[in-house]
Amino acid sequence: MNKATKGALAAGLGVAMLAGGAGTLAYWTHDETVTGGNINSGHLNLVTDATNAGCGAWKLDTGEAPATTYVDGDKLVPGDVLTKDCAFTIQAVGNHLRATVGVSTPNFSGTDTDFLGNLTATVGALKVNGTTVTAITDTDDGKALTASVTVTFDSAADNTTEDLATVLDDLTLTASQVHS
């Protein structure tokens, strides 16, 4: 038999096997029903209530006397520190819920923005029931979340900071659910 005949015969046999073999593959199967069910989601909120009423008034701590309530328009002097304490109730419902807690970057706006670099704002002292935290979980549901906003007028500020005005823009305290 010559090579061409052998090749044609092999090709024909291969096609026949493919055509006939496609129908002869057998395997066992079995089906079972996987029952569905209700699926519900939890929630994450920071709320105010009778116990945790949000943010209090600004307090002025001059370092020379007990802190007093600050009134808009009161004049600050170098070394003064303003503090606002905030308290919220955590609502954290959901298995394995974990959330980081953060605050937007403090910004100043207006004519004299940050008193020529001599006014700084920070947010810190994030605590759950008095314990410092960076995250909350579903075990914190119903507990108090507190934070402090502090605005400091640099005690080394010179005469160029006299008679200035600025506005501390609103800050946002955010609990962001994370899952890893």
PEQUISUL-V41702 format. One record per residue. N is the residue number from 1. OMEGA is omega in whole degrees, 0 to 359 (* if undefined). Layout:
BEGIN
N;OMEGA  N;OMEGA
END
This chain:
BEGIN
1;181  2;185  3;182  4;180  5;179  6;180  7;180  8;178  9;180  10;180  11;180  12;179  13;179  14;179  15;180  16;180  17;179  18;182  19;181  20;183  21;183  22;182  23;185  24;179  25;181  26;174  27;181  28;175  29;175  30;180  31;172  32;179  33;172  34;184  35;176  36;178  37;179  38;176  39;182  40;177  41;177  42;178  43;179  44;180  45;168  46;186  47;172  48;179  49;182  50;182  51;183  52;192  53;179  54;184  55;177  56;180  57;174  58;175  59;178  60;177  61;184  62;184  63;181  64;183  65;176  66;180  67;178  68;178  69;178  70;178  71;178  72;179  73;175  74;183  75;176  76;174  77;179  78;181  79;179  80;178  81;174  82;179  83;174  84;179  85;183  86;178  87;179  88;174  89;180  90;169  91;183  92;184  93;178  94;178  95;177  96;180  97;174  98;181  99;172  100;180  101;180  102;181  103;178  104;180  105;178  106;179  107;175  108;177  109;182  110;186  111;188  112;182  113;187  114;179  115;177  116;179  117;183  118;179  119;180  120;177  121;177  122;175  123;181  124;180  125;175  126;183  127;170  128;183  129;175  130;180  131;181  132;182  133;167  134;180  135;175  136;179  137;179  138;177  139;178  140;181  141;179  142;181  143;181  144;172  145;179  146;178  147;177  148;174  149;182  150;175  151;184  152;174  153;185  154;182  155;180  156;181  157;182  158;185  159;180  160;181  161;178  162;174  163;177  164;178  165;177  166;177  167;171  168;180  169;179  170;177  171;178  172;174  173;187  174;169  175;184  176;181  177;177  178;178  179;180  180;*
END
